[in-house]
Amino acid sequence: MDSTVIDDGVHRPDAGPMRRLIVATSIGNALEWFDFAAYGFFAVTLSKLFFPAHDETVSLLMTFGTFGLSYVFRPLGALLLGRYADRRGRKAALLLSLALTTIGTLICAVIPTYAQIGLAAPVGLMTARILISFSTGGEFGSGTALMIEQKSKRKAFLASWQFSSQGMSTVLASCAGLALSTQLSPEQIESWGWRAPFIFGLLVAPVGLYIRKHIDDTLPDAAHSAKRNAPVRELLAQSKGRILLAAGIMAVSTAASYLMILYMPTYAVKQLHLPASTGFAATVVTGAILMIFTPLMGHLADRYGRSRMMVISAVITIATIYPCFAWLLSSPSFSVLMAIMVLAGALKAIYFGPLAAVLSSLFPTSVRSTGLGFSYNIGVMVFGGFTPWLVTAMIGATHNPLSPAFYLMACAVLSLACVALYHYKLVKHI
């Protein structure tokens, strides 16, 4: 059995229709991932429009560097918005987070390019990425806490919808990229086509705000009211080990998300010399697998154990990732890429299913939003935001297109060790 150390969720018998709650808590996470996926999918185009340089690799590094640097602000957003959620309520924080994300997406949709306004273009794009990263820093913690604190024993299943929504966003962003890359000319994409996904995100945001206004909130009960006054101080004073453990558990899933989904269209074009549509089509399938099977894996985790499933996923990842990349490089084709992306999606779904519930169980109710959001975003910042930049730099420095496989294997080993620590040792003694 798993050693779930802390799982003192608040139970509210009248939390509202569960279906509406799932949609409300997932839609902000979905918009966040759609926005980041769109940025990653059109990285080659954005590098030309906002970061022009004589060397294409340098230009691409600047694009991914901007993407990664913005992630430094996610832990700050997690602390401030998580504190707000632990003091004022999960619903209030979710509304504020989605509103700020919408503003950042608007900037991305309308900002002029470098050719039009010069240096102000990359600075403006960076500002938008920072705003989105800050606001979404508190999204995961508040949304997951709201789900975990419902009156239900199916905590892994409920929390897994946070990651299922990422799969849905991947499908939508990939379909948008596929449609644009096949229906528009390269000139049309560079002229206006790359803005279309961000405009679509703006259309979704008002729906999310409306739904979130009509859900019931959860707040810690009176027993936690004193602690609620200083959730950040309490978290940093008493939960440093849990924060590090949670970030380590996040490593393989985060690296896989940003490497196998976000970066793969760029990898397909730059390293495999395949059409951009090939990478988009493969990520559609991976996103669909995540969307459909992650809640199923959450259901199984509630029945058979959370950490057991995560160990299986990490071990298979370590064993298969190098052969998969070697196969892809020796036979760069759509069918091979598709087979590998299907495997990646299945392994991610197995790991994603119990992940949110495991992270939630590490933190008490009084600091749950703050702790979840901060640890999650530390993991995303370290193992996610800089992953596209890092693997691009590794390939450029070593001239070895297998470099991404070694990076993902290292992250899988780290996560496997952290999951084992979670399973066999009382976290409160770390």
N, C-alpha and C positions, 0 to 999 in steps of 0.2 A: 504493500500500500504506500501511497505517497505521504510524505511528511508535510502536510499543509499546516504551516506553523501558525499563521494568523488568518482567520477567515471570519471575522466577527461582523459580517455585513448587517446593515440596518434592514429590517423587514417591514415592508409597508403593504398591507393587504389590498389597498385600493390604489395601486400604482398606475391604473389606466390600462387600456387595451395594449396587450403585449406587442401586437404587430405595429401599432403606431409608435411605440417606444423604440422598437428595433430600427424602424425607418428614421426616427428623429435623431437617435444617437449615431447612426451610421452615415447619414447624409453628409455631415461635415467632414468626416474622415474620407468619404468618397470624393468629395470636391477637392480636398487637399491632395490626395493621390492622383486624381485626374490632372490637376494643375502641374504637379511635379513630373508626371509621366509625359505630359505634352511638352514640357521644357526639355526633357531628356530625349524624346523622340525627334525633336526638331533642332537638336544641338548643332548639327552640321550647318543648318541654315542660319541659326542664330549666331554662330561663330563668324559667319561672313557679314551679317548685317550689323552686329553690335561690337564685335571684337576683330576687326580686319587686321591681318598681319601677313607678312611675306611668306611665312611658313604655316601651312595648314595645321600641323600638329600644335604649334604655339597658339594659334587662334582657338583651336578646340580645347586646349588646356585652360585658356583664359575663360572660356565659356563654362567648363565644368568647375573651374576654380571659383567662379562667382556663385555657382550652384552650391558648392560645398561650403564656402565661407558663410553664406546665409544661414547654414545650419548651426553655426556657433550661437545664434540667437534663440534657438529652440529651447535649450535648457532654461534660459532666462524667462522665456514666455511660460514654460512649464511651472516655474517657481511662482511667478506673479499671478498667472491665471489659475494655477492650482490652489494657491492661497485664497484667491477670491472664491473659488468653488467650495473649498473647505469651510469658509466663513459665511458666504452668502447663499450657497446652494449650487448644485450641479447645473441646473437649468439656466441660471443667470450667466454662468461662465460659458456654457455652450452657445448661447445667443451672442455674447460679446465676441467669442472666438470666430464664429462664422461671419459676423459683420466685418471684422478686420480682414479676414481672408478675402472677402468679396472686394474690398477696396484694393488690395494688392493685385488681385486678378484683373480688375479694371485697368490698372496701370499697365499691366502686361499687354492687354488687348489694344490699347490705344497709343502707346508710347512711340514716338518717331524713332527712326534708325540713326546710326552713326553718320550716314551720308547726309541726313537732314539737319541734325542738331549737334553733330560732333561729339565731344567727350561727355556731354550731358546725357547721351543715350545710354551708354553702359552704366553710368552713375544712377540714372533713373531706374534701369532694369535691376540693378543691385538693390536699390532702395525697396522696390516692390518685392523682391525675393526675401529681403530681411523682414518686411512687414508680414508676409505670408508665413515665414518660418516662426516668427514670434507668436503670431496668433494661433497657429496650429500646434504650438508647443503645449498648450493646455487642452487641446482637443481630445487626445487619447485618454488622458487621466480622468477628465470629467465625464466623458462618455462611458468609459469602462466602469467607473465607480457607480454611475447611475444604473447600469445593467446589473452589476454584481449585487447591489443593494436591494434588489427585488426579492419578493417572497417566493423563492424557487430553489430547488436543489440542483437545477440544471445550469449551474453557474458557468461551466466551460462552454456549454452550448450557446447561452445568451451572449457571453463576452466574445465568442468566436465571430459574431457578425461584424465586429469592428474590422476584422481582417478579410472577411468575405466581401465587405464593401470595397476594399482595395482591389479585389479581383474584378468586381463589377466596373470599377473605374478604369482598370487596365483594359478591359474589353472595349469600353467606350472610346478611350483615348487611342487604342490600337486601331479600332475601326475608323476613327477619324483620320489617323495617319495613313492608313491603307487607302481610304477613299481619296484623300488629297494627293497622295503620291502617284495614284493610278489615273486620276481624272484631270489633274492639273499638270501643266508643264513646269519644269524647274523655275522658269522665269515667273510664272504665276504664283508659285509657292513662295518665292522670295519677295514678291511684290505685296501679296496680301494673304495668301493661303495659310501661312503659319499662324496668323491671328485667329483663325476660325475656332480652334479648340478653346482658347481663352474666352472668346465670346460665348461659346456654348456653356462654359462654366458660369458665366454671369447670369444666364437664363435659369440655371438650376438653383442658384443661391436664394432668390426670394422664396422659392418653394420650401427650402430647408428652414428659413427663418419663420415662415408661417407655421410649419409643422411643430417646430420646437416651442413656439409660444403656447401650444395647446397640449403640453404634456405635464404630468405631475412631477414635482420635484422630490428629492430625498435630501434630508439634512441629518447629520449626526444627532442623536438624542441628547437629553440634558446631561447625561453622564460625561459627555465629551465636550460640553460647552466651554469649560475652562481651557482645555487644550486647543480648542478651535481658535483662540485669540492669537496664537503664534504657531501655526502649523509648520512654517518654514524653519523656525528655530528648533522646534521639536524634531523635525525630520533630520536636519543636519547634525543635531546633537546625539541622536539615538539610533539612527538607521544608516550609517555610512556603509556598513557591511552589506546590508540589503540592497542599497543602491548599486554598489559594484557588482553584486551577484546578479541582479536583474539585468544590468547592462551586458554582462557576459552571456547570460542566457539569450539575450537578443541578438548576439553577434551573427550567427549563421543565417537566421531568417532575414535579418536586415541586409546583410551582404548579398544574399541570394536575390532578394527583391531588386536591389539596385544594380546588380551585375547581370542577372539572367533576364530581367524584364526591362528595366530602364535603359541599360547600356547596350543590350543585344542588337537593336536596330543599327546603332552606330558601329558596333563590332562587325555586323554582317556586311556593311558597306565598306569599311576601312580595311578589315583584315581578310574577309572572305571574298570580297569583290562581288557580292551578290546585290541584286536590286533592293532598294529600300523597302519595297512592298513585301519582300520575303521576310524581313525581320518583323514588320508590323503584323503580318498574317500569323507568324509563329507566336507572338505575344498575345494575340487574340485568344488562341487556344489555351495558353497558360493562364490567362486571366479568367477564362470560363471555368477551368478546373478549380481555381482558387475560390471563385464565387459559389460554385455548386457544392464542392466537397469539404470546404473548411467547416461549415456548420455540422456536417455529418461527422467529421473528425472530432468536433467539440462534443457531440452527443456520445461518441464512443469513449472519449476521455472521461466523461462523467461516470461511465459504467466500468471501465477497465483500468483507469489510472492515468493521470496526466503525464507524469515524467516518463513512464514506460514508452509511450508513443513518441515522445520527443527524442529519447535515446535511439529508437529505431531509425527515425528520420536522419539524425546526425551521423550515425554510423554508416548508413547507406550513402549519404552524401560524400563522406570521406572516401569510401571505396569506389565510387563511380565517377566523380567529377573529372579526374584527370583522363581516364579512358574516353569519356564523352568529348572533351575538348580535342583530344588527339584524333578521334574519329572524325569530328567535324572539320578539322584542318586538313586531314587526308582526303576527305570526300565532301568538299563544301557544296552542299546542295540543299534545296528546300526540304526534301524528305528527311534528310539526316538532321537538319536543324529542328524540324518539327518534332521528331522522335525525342530529341534531347530536351526540348522545351516541355514536352508532355511529362517526361520523367521529373524535371525540375518542378513543375506545377504540382505533381502528386506529392513529392517530398515536402514541399512548402506547405501544402494543405494539411499533411499529417502533423507538422510541427506547429502550424498556426492554430489548429483546433484547440489545443489546451493552453496555448501560450498566454493569452490575456488573463485567464483565470489563475495561472501560476504566478504571474507578476502581481496580480491583485492580492493574492494570499500572503504576500510578503509584507504588506503594510496595514496597520490598524486603521479603523474608520476615520479617526480624527485627522489623519494626514494622508488618506488614501489618494485623493486626487493629486495632491502635491507630489507624493512619493511615486505614484504611477507615472505621472507626466514627466517628472524630472529624470527618473531612471530610464524610461522609454526613450526620451529625447537625447540623453547622454549616449545611449546605444545607437540611436539613429545617426547622431552627429559623427560619432567615431567610426562606425562600421557601415554607414549608409551614404551620408551626404558627400563624403570625399571619395567614395569607391570609384565612380566613373573617372574622376581626375587621377586617382592613384593607379588604376589599371592602365589608363592611357599613358601615364608617365612610365610605368613599369615596362610596357611594350616598347615605348620610345627609347628607353635606356638600354634594355636588354635585346631588343629586336626579336624577342621570343613571344609569339602570339599565344603561347600556353601559359603566360604569366597569370592571367585571371584565375586559372585552375588552382595554382598554388595559394593564391590569396584566399579563395573560398575554402580550401581544405584547412588552412590555418584557423579561420573563423569557426569552422565546424568542430575542430579539436577543442578550442576554447569553450564553446557552448556545451559540448559534451561533458567537459570537466565541471562546468558550473551546474548543469542539470544533475549530475551525480552528487554534487555537494548539496544541492537543494533536497535531493531524495534521501540521502543518508545522514545528514547532520541537521540539528536544530538551528535554524537560521538566527534565532535570537541570541545564540552564543557566538556568532561570527564576529 
